[in-house]
Amino acid sequence: MIDGFSANVIGILGSILIVCAYAYNVYAKEVTPFLYNGSNLAGALLLTISLMVHFNLASFLLEIVWITIAIGGLWKAYRNHARQKS
């Protein structure tokens, strides 16, 4: 099991990834969907791990939605990439 300090560090890293992904989306001249959605997914997964120690239902549900959207974005990017290759 993860201790409280480690859970906080993991959660902070997840938050940083999500905020950096958002900033990348806002400020980049061209956004790579794999990087953007992958960063969001990784951040949401890290935050979900931290929530296993410091559980909060509202935050947990938000992370589930965030994970679902990021996976959907990755799937869409994969399909678009596959179409362009053929």
C-alpha positions as CSV (number, residue, x, y, z in Angstrom):
1,M,0.0,0.0,0.0
2,I,1.1,3.5,-0.7
3,D,1.7,5.9,2.3
4,G,0.2,9.3,2.5
5,F,3.3,11.2,1.5
6,S,3.8,9.1,-1.6
7,A,0.2,9.4,-2.6
8,N,0.5,13.2,-2.4
9,V,3.6,13.2,-4.6
10,I,1.9,10.9,-7.1
11,G,-1.2,13.1,-7.1
12,I,0.9,16.3,-7.6
13,L,2.8,14.7,-10.5
14,G,-0.6,13.8,-12.0
15,S,-1.8,17.3,-11.6
16,I,1.3,18.7,-13.2
17,L,0.9,16.4,-16.2
18,I,-2.7,17.5,-16.7
19,V,-1.9,21.2,-16.4
20,C,1.0,20.9,-18.7
21,A,-1.2,19.1,-21.3
22,Y,-3.7,21.9,-21.0
23,A,-1.0,24.6,-21.5
24,Y,0.4,22.6,-24.4
25,N,-3.1,22.6,-26.0
26,V,-3.5,26.3,-25.5
27,Y,0.0,27.5,-26.5
28,A,1.4,25.0,-29.0
29,K,1.2,26.0,-32.7
30,E,0.2,22.4,-33.5
31,V,-1.0,19.9,-31.0
32,T,0.0,16.2,-31.3
33,P,-3.0,14.3,-30.1
34,F,-1.0,11.4,-28.9
35,L,1.1,13.6,-26.6
36,Y,-1.9,15.7,-25.5
37,N,-4.3,12.8,-24.7
38,G,-1.4,10.6,-23.4
39,S,-0.4,13.3,-20.9
40,N,-4.0,13.7,-19.8
41,L,-4.4,9.9,-19.4
42,A,-1.2,9.6,-17.4
43,G,-2.1,12.5,-15.2
44,A,-5.6,11.2,-14.5
45,L,-4.2,7.7,-13.8
46,L,-1.7,9.1,-11.3
47,L,-4.4,11.2,-9.6
48,T,-6.6,8.1,-9.4
49,I,-3.8,6.2,-7.7
50,S,-3.4,9.0,-5.2
51,L,-7.2,8.9,-4.6
52,M,-6.9,5.3,-3.5
53,V,-5.2,6.6,-0.3
54,H,-7.0,10.0,0.1
55,F,-10.4,9.0,-1.4
56,N,-12.8,11.7,-2.5
57,L,-15.8,10.5,-4.5
58,A,-16.2,13.6,-6.5
59,S,-12.6,13.7,-7.6
60,F,-12.6,10.0,-8.3
61,L,-15.6,10.3,-10.6
62,L,-14.0,13.3,-12.3
63,E,-10.8,11.2,-12.9
64,I,-12.9,8.4,-14.4
65,V,-14.4,10.8,-16.8
66,W,-11.0,12.3,-17.6
67,I,-9.6,8.8,-18.3
68,T,-12.5,7.9,-20.5
69,I,-12.1,11.1,-22.6
70,A,-8.4,10.7,-22.9
71,I,-8.7,7.1,-24.0
72,G,-11.4,8.2,-26.5
73,G,-9.0,10.9,-27.8
74,L,-6.1,8.4,-28.1
75,W,-8.4,6.0,-30.0
76,K,-9.5,8.8,-32.4
77,A,-5.9,9.8,-33.0
78,Y,-5.0,6.2,-33.7
79,R,-7.8,5.8,-36.2
80,N,-6.9,9.1,-37.9
81,H,-3.2,8.1,-38.0
82,A,-4.1,4.7,-39.5
83,R,-6.3,6.3,-42.2
84,Q,-3.5,8.7,-43.2
85,K,-1.0,5.8,-43.6
86,S,-3.3,3.9,-46.0
